[in-house]
Amino acid sequence: MTDTAPDPSRLSALKTSPLAPGLLLALFSLGTALILALSDDLTRDAIATRATEDLYASLAQVMPPASYDNDPTTSLRQMLDGEEMIPVYVGAEGADVSALAFALTGYGYGGAIRVLIGLDAQGTLLGVRVLAHAETPGLGDKIETAKSDWVKGFAGKSLQSPAPDGWKVRKDGGQFDQFSGATITPRAVVATVHRGLTLFKANRAALLAPLDAEERG
């Protein structure tokens, strides 16, 4: 029987070779890449499912499900915000658009604030929620519903109510409360919501056009 055991002298030479560290690093990198690839395959569907669930939950807070009978996530339209195309989730009863939702980004003290805005066909706010932010805990984070009801105060508002001068925080002469020690954050949210109402008005005809069969899915 042929002896296939490794030659100790070759193993010793390999260990002392200047190529050994590079070979070990390459093997480690390959193993890590294989583990990451396997993990990605195993978690991709779960992550996608969770993202879809989060989207439905967020839309339900700014677009009451009873106000439409289609799936807004598959009835998408777009509108231009500066140089950015914004996806608009469209809720409809039959072919008639009854509610809309879209997300815009404003900038507060800590950086970007992602705001989800829901409207009815008349341009009245159904709800507003903050999806993401980096504002100061204990001050600016009062824009979260878990910390304060402040953001819920947008429901029922429109471009006409309050009047244009009212779309500011009280410190600036408007009708919206600011937070003690944190004016920049609510100011940014108010400005972002007002921008959303203005965009809806500018794109009203296209956004409210009846859904065709393909848009209803």
TAZIMO-V14988 format. One record per backbone hydrogen bond with DSSP energy under -0.5 kcal/mol. NH is the residue of the N-H (numbers start at 1). CO is the residue of the C=O. If there is no record, write none. Layout:
# TAZIMO-V14988
NH CO
NH CO
This chain:
# TAZIMO-V14988
4 2
8 6
10 7
11 7
12 8
13 9
14 10
15 11
16 12
17 13
17 14
20 17
23 19
24 20
25 21
26 22
27 23
28 24
29 25
30 26
31 27
32 28
33 29
34 30
35 31
36 32
37 33
38 34
39 35
40 36
41 37
42 38
43 39
44 40
47 43
48 44
49 45
50 46
51 47
52 48
53 49
54 50
55 51
56 52
57 53
58 54
59 55
60 56
61 57
61 58
62 58
62 59
63 59
67 64
68 65
69 92
70 92
72 70
74 71
75 71
76 74
77 88
79 86
81 84
82 80
83 81
84 81
86 79
86 84
87 85
88 77
89 101
90 72
90 75
91 89
91 99
93 96
94 92
96 93
98 91
99 91
100 119
101 89
102 117
104 115
106 104
106 113
108 111
113 106
114 132
115 104
115 113
116 129
117 102
118 127
119 100
120 124
121 98
123 120
125 157
126 118
127 118
129 116
131 114
131 129
132 114
139 136
140 136
141 136
142 139
143 140
144 141
147 144
148 144
152 149
153 149
153 150
154 151
155 152
156 125
157 154
158 161
166 163
167 163
167 164
168 166
170 176
172 169
173 170
174 169
175 166
175 168
176 168
179 182
182 179
186 182
187 183
188 184
189 185
190 186
191 187
192 188
193 189
194 190
195 191
196 192
197 193
198 194
199 195
200 196
201 197
202 198
203 199
204 201
207 203
208 204
209 205
209 206
211 95
216 212
217 213
217 214
